[in-house]
Amino acid sequence: MAELKTKETAASVTAFLDKIPDEIQREDSRTVVKIMRAATKEEPKMWGSSIVGFGRRRYEYSDGREGEWMIIGFAPRKSNLTIYFPGGCDKFSDLMKDLGKYKSAGSCLHIKKLRDVDLNVLSKLVKKSIALVGSKRIRK
């Protein structure tokens, strides 16, 4: 069975964010950290070399394989911020219609700039997504 390649690391989130070349994306990333930290009550951790994640949860595939992954997280990519929602974005269609300008695919929400979306709606999406994890959340 293949082992998950992207794992939580001890790398500095602050140092990672400080190296984002685009000033707007750097500030947008810091804002997303604040939103996710407030919603999860967890400190951000690096997952692999480019994903900022919060908390831990247990997941299980239909074939019985299990693993651990972040509760919620994001990655500042070259062309957008990618936010990873457990359970997929389609579960939140009631809020998505009010979010603003974005693209989504499966569990990924792609936002070019935070000024293109309603931050209150984004915060609600983050909170609802975290609530989906519920009993699968791992407490340390």
PASEGU-468363 format. One line per 8 residues: number of its first residue (from 1); their letters; for each residue x, y, z of C-alpha. Coordinates in steps of 0.1 Angstrom, whole numbers, plus 5000, padded with zeros to 4 digits. Example, Ala and Ser with C-alpha at 12.3 -4.5 7.8 and 13.67 -1.06 7.14 Angstrom:
<sites>
1	as	5123:4955:5078 ~ 5137:4989:5071 .
</sites>
This chain:
<sites>
1	maelktke	5000:5000:5000 ~ 5014:5034:4990 ~ 5022:5058:5018 ~ 5009:5094:5017 ~ 5037:5117:5005 ~ 5024:5150:5019 ~ 5029:5150:5057 ~ 5030:5175:5084 .
9	taasvtaf	5065:5190:5088 ~ 5084:5211:5113 ~ 5090:5239:5087 ~ 5081:5274:5097 ~ 5048:5286:5083 ~ 5059:5323:5089 ~ 5091:5317:5069 ~ 5071:5300:5041 .
17	ldkipdei	5046:5329:5039 ~ 5073:5355:5040 ~ 5089:5340:5009 ~ 5058:5344:4987 ~ 5070:5368:4961 ~ 5037:5385:4953 ~ 5027:5410:4981 ~ 4990:5407:4975 .
25	qredsrtv	4991:5369:4977 ~ 5014:5370:5007 ~ 4988:5392:5026 ~ 4959:5371:5013 ~ 4976:5340:5027 ~ 4981:5357:5061 ~ 4944:5366:5061 ~ 4935:5330:5053 .
33	vkimraat	4957:5319:5082 ~ 4938:5342:5106 ~ 4904:5328:5093 ~ 4914:5292:5097 ~ 4932:5297:5130 ~ 4901:5313:5144 ~ 4878:5286:5131 ~ 4899:5256:5141 .
41	keepkmwg	4916:5269:5173 ~ 4947:5253:5159 ~ 4981:5267:5150 ~ 4991:5264:5113 ~ 5016:5237:5103 ~ 5034:5231:5070 ~ 5022:5200:5052 ~ 5049:5191:5026 .
49	ssivgfgr	5067:5221:5012 ~ 5037:5242:5001 ~ 5005:5235:5020 ~ 4995:5253:5052 ~ 4972:5230:5073 ~ 4953:5232:5105 ~ 4946:5203:5129 ~ 4945:5166:5121 .
57	rryeysdg	4917:5143:5111 ~ 4914:5106:5104 ~ 4901:5095:5070 ~ 4892:5062:5055 ~ 4889:5051:5018 ~ 4862:5028:5006 ~ 4887:5000:5004 ~ 4895:5003:5042 .
65	regewmii	4928:5022:5039 ~ 4931:5048:5066 ~ 4953:5078:5072 ~ 4956:5113:5088 ~ 4953:5146:5070 ~ 4948:5182:5080 ~ 4913:5193:5090 ~ 4915:5222:5066 .
73	gfaprksn	4943:5240:5047 ~ 4954:5260:5018 ~ 4982:5265:4993 ~ 4993:5297:4978 ~ 4999:5286:4942 ~ 5014:5307:4914 ~ 4980:5317:4899 ~ 4957:5315:4929 .
81	ltiyfpgg	4951:5304:4965 ~ 4938:5269:4967 ~ 4917:5261:4998 ~ 4912:5224:5006 ~ 4878:5216:5021 ~ 4871:5181:5035 ~ 4841:5166:5019 ~ 4841:5188:4988 .
89	cdkfsdlm	4828:5222:4979 ~ 4795:5209:4965 ~ 4782:5204:5000 ~ 4781:5242:5005 ~ 4762:5254:4974 ~ 4740:5276:4995 ~ 4770:5297:5005 ~ 4790:5293:4973 .
97	kdlgkyks	4765:5314:4954 ~ 4773:5343:4976 ~ 4811:5339:4978 ~ 4821:5359:4948 ~ 4846:5351:4921 ~ 4861:5317:4924 ~ 4866:5283:4907 ~ 4861:5249:4923 .
105	agsclhik	4870:5213:4916 ~ 4862:5186:4941 ~ 4875:5196:4975 ~ 4895:5225:4961 ~ 4884:5261:4960 ~ 4905:5284:4938 ~ 4906:5321:4945 ~ 4928:5345:4925 .
113	klrdvdln	4926:5374:4951 ~ 4907:5376:4984 ~ 4893:5410:4973 ~ 4872:5390:4948 ~ 4853:5372:4975 ~ 4832:5380:5005 ~ 4854:5372:5036 ~ 4824:5367:5058 .
121	vlsklvkk	4811:5340:5034 ~ 4846:5324:5032 ~ 4847:5323:5070 ~ 4813:5306:5071 ~ 4825:5280:5045 ~ 4856:5273:5066 ~ 4835:5268:5097 ~ 4809:5246:5080 .
129	sialvgsk	4837:5225:5064 ~ 4853:5220:5098 ~ 4820:5209:5113 ~ 4818:5182:5087 ~ 4850:5166:5101 ~ 4833:5164:5136 ~ 4842:5131:5152 ~ 4871:5124:5129 .
137	rirk	4891:5152:5144 ~ 4922:5141:5162 ~ 4929:5160:5195 ~ 4964:5160:5208 .
</sites>
